[in-house]
Structure formats: structure tokens, C-alpha cells
């Protein structure tokens, strides 16, 4: 199952952290992408600024460098306004 937020998260990682889109799979961890905990917090701060929401508490409680991109999408879906809670099967349009 693919989160409807996964493409947006991937775009942000490519744009902000120069991550190769080919390795940004849902099962990839922050460590797999060559990022550290500071990069994860920076990513959460970007979403906080863009959507005017509080993510840091959720990020600190639920996410770490061994979190997958799917884990990050799940946290974002809990907090972001208008985020679709239902997941789409991989390969199907949202």
C-alpha cells in the first residue's frame, strides 16, 4: 500500500536533500538515504512551515533514523490537514 503523500515526500527529499529518486522507496530508511537525525528534523520543519502544523513532538516520539519513508508518511497523515487517511495500492493513481 502506498500513501498518497509518498510522491510529495519523495519530491521534497529529492529537492531539499539531493536524494536519488531511484533509492527513495517506501521501505528505505533515513539511514539508507544517507541522512541523519538532523536531516529528519529539518524535513519535519519544512512540513511544519508549509502547513503551519506541529510535527516535532510526533517526529521525536515516533521517528528516527531507522524509520522508513512509509513511517514518515504515516506520521504526516496523522497531522497534516486534508491528508488522505486511506492508502492507495502501489502503482495506482491517487
N, C-alpha and C positions, 0 to 999 in steps of 0.2 A: 504494500500500500504506500502510495506516495502522498505526502502532504501537499496541499495546494500552495503552501508557502515555500516549498523546496526550490522552485525556479528562481524566485526572488532572492532567497538566501544564497543560492549559488551565484547569481549575478553580483550580489554585494561582495562575496568572497573574492570573485574574480577582479572586480573593480577596485576594491579597497586593499586587498592583500596580495594581489597578483597570483592567485591560486590558479593552477591549470584546471580548466573546466573538466578535463577528462578524469581527474582523480577525485573530483568533488562528488562522490557517490553518497547516498543516504547512510551507508554503513561506515563511511570514512569518519575517523575521529579527528578532533582538533590536532592531536599529535601527528596523525597520518598526513595532515595537510602542511606539516612543518610549522604550526603555530603554537603559541604558548598561552598561559592563562591571561596574560596581559592583552593579547590579541582578542581573546574571547570577551574580556570586559570591554574592550574598545568596540567590538561588534555589537554588544548589548547596548552600549552608549549610543551608537548610531541609530539603533531602533528606538531607543528612548527619545532621542531628539526628533526623529522623523515623525513619530506617532504620539509624542507627548504622553508617554506611559512610564510606569515604574517597572523596570525589569531586573535591576541589580539584585534585589532580595531573592527573586526566583532563580536568577543565574547562580548566585552564591550557594543557595540551598540545593539546587538540582543539577547544576552543570559543572563540568571540569574538563581537563584536557583529554580525558578518556571518553568524553561524551561524543556521540555520533551526531551527524548533521540531522538525522531523524529526531534525536533527543532535543536538539536546539529548536527544531520546528514545533515539537510538542509544547515546549515552554512558550514559544512565541504565540501559538494558537490559544493558550490559556489567557494571555494578557492583551494581545492586540485587538483593537476594536474592528469588528467586521471580518475577522479571520474565520474562514470556514472551518468548522469543527469536524466535518466529515472528510475523510481522506479519499483520494482518487487512486484507483489501481494504477500501478506503474505503467507508463506508456499511453494512458488515456488522457485526453484533454480535460481540463478542469471545467 
